[in-house]
């Protein structure tokens, strides 16, 4: 009797090994997401315009004012000799501490904007790689189903020629139904992933695809760096935390250097000078805002650490599964070889041999699936660390221990 079952899984290997299909890249997805202004973006515009307004109101200005002596009032003929002009320097009507307060509000708006940018980037990154993974699962599952469906007529002809039994035909039909169910389930998962990403990038879910060239992604056999080291990599390559901390420190120095108006300034300057008590209260208020911003920067660092830890855990879990899948594939291959020997020796029937070969192909498909998934997870980790645009060798050196990075090979 002829073997028929292994044919339904042959297409899986080529489906998992496929390259990009010409869709949306991760950089394009992030740019599309950021192109839509958020509430935080508008808050920055409002805060910066308030700073400019107060700075304009607080500037010193020089005015030329006409002057006339007292004698000119009693003697109009003396007016010509008493007319003159004087320069008057006027202080702005806004106390300097109020301008510093507005700058603190502007900085707070910028930090809120940067946190929101990071959160949006992480959200679209997660959804992008979820879609990329779901696409490959769907492609492999549906390719297997169509391959199996195409074998139906061939099996019917072999049944007519008495090459296979009715039981073999039923077994084939059951296998086709299993593959169809897997295809439908995988396609539904792909559609759900596409819908989740489409909501962020503004592309219809029925046309969106994620383009990831996994063949250009190496699988790191060397251990990944510890979470703390990966977080430091992210902090170095992401400008959000360091620049914001520098801006907070610079503004804090300006506030601490500010001094209350002297008694003479209070007497001459007018209402735009605050009393010492009011000034000190305002200064404490601004410093409290800066303390709050320091805390928000710590929370941003915690968010980055959480994302890095999750991606690292996901990758290492898949790599552990990949090790098990590799052992399973080796054993399945040995089993298939032993089954073929026993079949040729007349010790087993064709169904036993076909079952062993099918198990080997299933193990191979599962191994390839995990290998591709681990590559996608590694790419997602690099994106979280902010090194997506670095050269490949540089990326791997930054996320792995100083050991050789080897491309995983199929056993």
C-alpha positions as CSV (number, residue, x, y, z in Angstrom):
1,X,0.0,0.0,0.0
2,X,1.1,3.5,-0.7
3,X,1.7,6.1,2.0
4,X,-0.5,9.2,1.9
5,X,-0.5,10.9,5.3
6,X,2.9,12.6,5.3
7,X,2.1,14.6,2.2
8,X,-0.3,16.8,4.1
9,X,2.5,18.4,6.2
10,X,5.2,18.8,3.5
11,X,4.2,22.5,2.8
12,X,4.7,23.5,6.5
13,X,8.5,23.8,6.2
14,X,8.4,26.2,3.3
15,X,5.6,28.2,5.0
16,X,7.7,28.8,8.1
17,X,10.8,29.6,6.2
18,X,9.2,32.3,4.1
19,X,10.5,35.9,4.1
20,X,8.6,39.2,4.1
21,X,5.4,39.4,2.1
22,X,5.5,43.1,1.3
23,X,3.5,44.8,4.1
24,X,3.9,47.2,7.0
25,X,7.3,47.3,8.7
26,X,7.7,48.1,12.4
27,X,9.2,51.5,11.7
28,X,6.2,52.4,9.4
29,X,3.8,51.1,12.1
30,X,5.4,53.3,14.8
31,X,5.5,56.4,12.5
32,X,1.8,55.9,11.5
33,X,0.9,55.7,15.2
34,X,2.8,58.8,16.1
35,X,1.4,60.8,13.2
36,X,-1.9,61.2,15.1
37,X,-1.6,63.9,17.7
38,X,-2.5,62.8,21.3
39,X,-3.9,64.9,24.1
40,X,-0.4,65.1,25.6
41,X,0.9,66.6,22.4
42,X,-1.7,69.4,22.6
43,X,-1.0,70.0,26.3
44,X,2.7,70.7,25.4
45,X,1.6,73.3,22.9
46,X,-0.6,75.0,25.5
47,X,2.1,74.9,28.2
48,X,4.8,76.3,25.9
49,X,2.5,79.1,24.7
50,X,1.8,80.1,28.3
51,X,5.6,80.3,29.0
52,X,6.1,82.5,26.0
53,X,3.2,84.8,27.1
54,X,4.6,85.2,30.6
55,X,8.1,85.7,29.4
56,X,6.9,88.5,27.1
57,X,5.0,90.1,30.0
58,X,7.9,89.8,32.3
59,X,10.6,91.5,30.1
60,X,12.0,94.8,31.1
61,X,11.1,97.6,28.7
62,X,12.5,101.0,28.1
63,X,10.1,103.9,27.6
64,X,10.8,107.5,26.6
65,X,8.5,109.9,28.6
66,X,8.1,113.6,28.0
67,X,9.1,115.9,30.9
68,X,8.1,119.6,31.7
69,X,9.3,121.7,34.4
70,X,7.1,123.3,37.0
71,X,7.9,126.9,35.8
72,X,6.4,126.0,32.5
73,X,3.0,125.8,34.1
74,X,3.2,129.3,35.6
75,X,5.0,130.9,32.7
76,X,4.0,129.5,29.2
77,X,7.0,131.4,27.7
78,X,9.3,129.3,29.8
79,X,7.8,126.0,28.4
80,X,10.3,125.9,25.5
81,X,13.2,125.9,27.8
82,X,11.7,123.4,30.2
83,X,10.5,120.7,27.7
84,X,12.6,117.6,27.6
85,X,12.4,113.8,27.6
86,X,13.5,111.1,30.0
87,X,14.2,107.4,29.7
88,X,12.3,105.1,32.1
89,X,13.2,101.5,32.6
90,X,10.1,99.5,33.6
91,X,10.2,96.0,35.1
92,X,7.8,93.4,33.7
93,X,4.5,92.9,35.4
94,X,5.1,89.1,35.9
95,X,7.2,87.9,38.9
96,X,10.1,85.7,37.8
97,X,9.0,82.9,40.0
98,X,5.7,82.7,38.0
99,X,7.7,82.2,34.8
100,X,9.7,79.4,36.5
101,X,6.4,77.9,37.5
102,X,5.2,78.0,34.0
103,X,8.4,76.4,32.8
104,X,7.9,73.6,35.3
105,X,4.4,73.1,33.9
106,X,5.8,73.0,30.4
107,X,8.4,70.5,31.4
108,X,5.7,68.4,33.1
109,X,3.7,68.4,29.8
110,X,6.7,67.4,27.8
111,X,7.5,64.5,30.2
112,X,3.8,63.3,30.1
113,X,4.1,63.5,26.3
114,X,7.3,61.4,26.3
115,X,5.7,58.8,28.6
116,X,2.7,58.6,26.3
117,X,5.0,58.2,23.3
118,X,6.8,55.3,24.9
119,X,3.5,53.7,25.9
120,X,2.1,54.1,22.3
121,X,5.3,52.7,20.9
122,X,5.2,49.7,23.2
123,X,1.6,49.0,22.4
124,X,2.1,49.1,18.6
125,X,5.3,47.1,18.9
126,X,3.5,44.3,20.8
127,X,0.6,44.3,18.3
128,X,2.9,44.4,15.3
129,X,4.9,41.3,16.4
130,X,1.7,39.5,17.5
131,X,0.4,40.0,14.0
132,X,3.6,38.8,12.4
133,X,3.5,35.7,14.5
134,X,-0.2,35.1,13.8
135,X,0.4,35.6,10.0
136,X,3.0,32.8,10.0
137,X,0.8,30.5,12.0
138,X,-2.1,31.1,9.6
139,X,0.1,30.7,6.5
140,X,1.5,27.4,7.7
141,X,-1.9,26.0,8.9
142,X,-3.8,26.9,5.8
143,X,-1.0,25.8,3.5
144,X,-1.2,22.4,5.2
145,X,-5.0,22.3,4.8
146,X,-4.9,23.1,1.1
147,X,-2.2,20.6,0.5
148,X,-4.2,17.9,2.3
149,X,-7.4,18.9,0.4
150,X,-5.5,18.5,-2.9
151,X,-4.6,14.9,-2.0
152,X,-8.3,13.7,-1.9
153,X,-8.7,12.8,-5.5
154,X,-5.4,11.0,-5.6
155,X,-6.4,8.9,-2.6
156,X,-9.7,8.1,-4.3
157,X,-7.9,6.8,-7.3
158,X,-5.6,4.7,-5.2
159,X,-8.7,3.3,-3.4
160,X,-10.2,2.4,-6.8
161,X,-7.0,0.7,-7.7
162,X,-7.0,-1.1,-4.4
163,X,-3.7,0.5,-3.4
164,X,-5.2,1.7,-0.2
165,X,-8.2,0.6,2.0
166,X,-11.3,2.5,2.9
167,X,-9.9,3.0,6.3
168,X,-7.0,4.8,4.8
169,X,-9.4,7.2,3.0
170,X,-11.3,7.8,6.2
171,X,-8.1,8.5,8.0
172,X,-7.1,10.9,5.3
173,X,-10.5,12.7,5.5
174,X,-10.2,13.0,9.3
175,X,-6.7,14.5,8.9
176,X,-8.0,17.0,6.4
177,X,-10.8,18.1,8.9
178,X,-8.2,18.6,11.6
179,X,-6.1,20.7,9.3
180,X,-9.1,22.7,8.2
181,X,-10.0,23.4,11.9
182,X,-6.4,24.5,12.5
183,X,-6.5,26.8,9.5
184,X,-9.8,28.4,10.5
185,X,-8.6,28.9,14.1
186,X,-5.2,30.4,13.0
187,X,-6.9,32.7,10.5
188,X,-9.3,34.0,13.2
189,X,-6.3,34.7,15.4
190,X,-4.6,36.6,12.5
191,X,-7.7,38.7,11.9
192,X,-7.9,39.6,15.6
193,X,-4.3,40.6,15.6
194,X,-4.8,42.6,12.5
195,X,-7.8,44.4,14.0
196,X,-5.8,45.3,17.1
197,X,-2.9,46.7,15.1
198,X,-5.2,48.5,12.6
199,X,-6.8,50.5,15.4
200,X,-3.4,52.1,16.2
201,X,-1.9,52.6,12.7
202,X,-5.1,53.7,10.9
203,X,-5.0,51.0,8.2
204,X,-8.0,48.8,7.4
205,X,-7.6,45.5,9.1
206,X,-8.5,43.5,5.9
207,X,-5.4,45.0,4.1
208,X,-2.8,45.2,6.9
209,X,0.1,42.8,7.0
210,X,3.2,42.9,9.1
211,X,6.5,42.6,7.2
212,X,9.4,41.0,9.1
213,X,12.3,39.4,7.3
214,X,13.0,36.7,9.8
215,X,15.7,35.2,7.6
216,X,17.8,38.3,8.4
217,X,17.3,37.8,12.2
218,X,19.7,35.6,13.9
219,X,18.7,33.3,16.8
220,X,20.9,34.1,19.7
221,X,22.2,30.9,21.2
222,X,24.4,32.9,23.6
223,X,22.5,33.9,26.8
224,X,20.8,37.2,26.9
225,X,22.1,39.9,29.3
226,X,20.6,40.3,32.7
227,X,17.5,42.5,32.9
228,X,19.4,45.2,34.7
229,X,22.0,45.3,31.9
230,X,19.3,45.3,29.2
231,X,17.5,48.2,31.0
232,X,20.8,50.2,31.0
233,X,21.1,49.5,27.2
234,X,17.5,50.9,26.8
235,X,18.3,53.9,29.0
236,X,21.3,54.7,26.9
237,X,19.7,54.3,23.5
238,X,16.4,55.9,24.5
239,X,16.6,59.7,24.8
240,X,13.4,60.1,27.0
241,X,14.8,59.5,30.5
242,X,18.2,61.1,30.3
243,X,17.2,64.3,28.5
244,X,14.2,64.8,30.8
245,X,16.3,64.3,33.9
246,X,18.8,66.9,32.6
247,X,16.0,69.3,31.9
248,X,14.6,68.8,35.4
249,X,18.1,69.4,37.0
250,X,18.7,72.5,35.0
251,X,15.3,74.0,36.0
252,X,15.8,73.1,39.6
253,X,19.1,75.0,39.7
254,X,17.3,78.1,38.3
255,X,14.6,77.9,40.9
256,X,17.1,77.4,43.8
257,X,19.1,80.3,42.6
258,X,16.1,82.6,42.5
259,X,16.0,85.2,45.3
260,X,13.1,87.3,46.8
261,X,13.0,91.0,46.0
262,X,14.8,93.4,48.4
263,X,13.0,96.1,50.4
264,X,14.1,98.8,47.9
265,X,12.7,96.8,45.0
266,X,9.5,96.3,46.8
267,X,9.2,100.0,47.4
268,X,10.1,101.0,43.8
269,X,9.0,98.1,41.7
270,X,5.4,98.0,42.6
271,X,3.0,95.0,42.4
272,X,5.1,92.8,40.2
273,X,7.5,92.1,43.1
274,X,6.3,89.5,45.6
275,X,6.8,89.7,49.3
276,X,9.4,87.4,50.8
277,X,6.6,85.1,52.2
278,X,4.8,84.9,48.8
279,X,8.1,84.3,47.0
280,X,9.1,81.5,49.3
281,X,5.7,79.9,49.0
282,X,5.9,80.1,45.2
283,X,9.4,78.7,45.2
284,X,8.4,75.8,47.4
285,X,5.5,75.1,45.0
286,X,7.8,75.0,42.0
287,X,10.3,72.7,43.7
288,X,7.4,70.4,44.7
289,X,6.4,70.1,41.1
290,X,10.0,69.2,40.1
291,X,10.0,66.5,42.8
292,X,6.9,65.1,41.3
293,X,8.6,65.1,37.9
294,X,11.5,63.2,39.3
295,X,9.1,60.6,40.5
296,X,7.4,60.4,37.1
297,X,10.8,59.8,35.6
298,X,11.3,56.9,38.0
299,X,8.0,55.5,36.9
300,X,9.0,55.7,33.3
301,X,12.2,53.8,34.1
302,X,10.0,51.2,35.8
303,X,7.8,50.9,32.7
304,X,10.9,50.4,30.5
305,X,12.2,47.8,32.9
306,X,8.8,46.0,32.9
307,X,8.7,45.9,29.1
308,X,12.3,44.6,28.9
309,X,11.7,41.9,31.5
310,X,8.6,40.7,29.7
311,X,10.3,40.5,26.3
312,X,13.3,38.7,27.8
313,X,11.1,36.2,29.6
314,X,9.1,35.6,26.5
315,X,12.2,35.0,24.4
316,X,13.8,32.7,27.0
317,X,10.6,30.7,27.3
318,X,10.5,30.1,23.6
319,X,14.2,29.2,23.5
320,X,13.6,26.6,26.2
321,X,10.7,25.2,24.2
322,X,12.9,25.2,21.1
323,X,15.5,23.1,22.9
324,X,12.8,20.5,23.8
325,X,11.4,20.7,20.2
326,X,14.9,20.0,18.8
327,X,15.2,16.8,21.0
328,X,11.7,15.8,20.0
329,X,12.5,16.2,16.3
330,X,15.7,14.1,16.7
331,X,13.7,11.3,18.4
332,X,10.9,11.5,15.8
333,X,13.5,11.2,13.0
334,X,15.0,8.1,14.7
335,X,11.5,6.6,15.1
336,X,10.7,7.2,11.4
337,X,13.9,5.6,10.4
338,X,13.2,2.6,12.6
339,X,9.7,2.3,11.3
340,X,10.9,2.3,7.7
341,X,13.3,-0.5,8.4
342,X,10.6,-2.6,10.1
343,X,8.3,-1.9,7.2
344,X,10.8,-3.1,4.7
345,X,11.4,-6.2,6.8
346,X,7.7,-7.0,6.7
347,X,7.4,-6.5,10.5
348,X,5.0,-3.5,10.3
349,X,2.3,-2.3,7.9
350,X,2.3,0.8,5.9
351,X,0.1,2.7,8.4
352,X,2.7,2.2,11.1
353,X,5.4,3.7,8.8
354,X,3.2,6.6,7.7
355,X,2.3,7.4,11.3
356,X,6.0,7.6,12.2
357,X,6.8,9.8,9.2
358,X,3.8,12.1,10.0
359,X,5.1,12.4,13.5
360,X,8.5,13.4,12.2
361,X,7.0,16.1,9.9
362,X,4.8,17.4,12.7
363,X,7.9,17.7,14.9
364,X,9.8,19.5,12.2
365,X,6.9,21.9,11.6
366,X,6.7,22.6,15.4
367,X,10.4,23.2,15.6
368,X,10.3,25.7,12.7
369,X,7.4,27.5,14.2
370,X,9.2,28.0,17.5
371,X,12.3,29.0,15.8
372,X,10.5,31.8,13.9
373,X,8.6,32.8,17.0
374,X,11.9,33.1,19.0
375,X,13.3,35.3,16.2
376,X,10.3,37.6,16.4
377,X,10.6,37.9,20.2
378,X,14.2,38.8,19.9
379,X,13.4,41.5,17.4
380,X,10.7,42.8,19.7
381,X,13.2,42.9,22.6
382,X,15.6,44.9,20.5
383,X,12.8,47.3,19.6
384,X,12.0,47.8,23.3
385,X,15.7,48.5,24.0
386,X,15.7,51.2,21.3
387,X,18.4,49.6,19.2
388,X,16.1,48.7,16.3
389,X,18.1,50.9,13.9
390,X,21.5,49.7,14.9
391,X,23.6,47.4,12.6
392,X,22.7,43.7,13.2
393,X,26.1,42.8,14.8
394,X,25.8,45.8,17.1
395,X,22.2,44.8,18.1
396,X,23.2,41.3,19.1
397,X,26.3,42.4,21.0
398,X,24.1,44.8,23.0
399,X,21.5,42.2,24.1
400,X,23.6,39.0,24.5
401,X,26.4,38.1,26.9
402,X,30.0,38.5,25.4
403,X,29.8,35.0,23.9
404,X,29.6,34.0,20.2
405,X,26.2,34.6,18.6
406,X,25.4,31.6,16.4
407,X,22.6,31.2,14.0
408,X,20.4,28.3,15.0
409,X,20.6,25.4,12.5
410,X,17.9,22.9,11.9
411,X,18.9,19.4,13.0
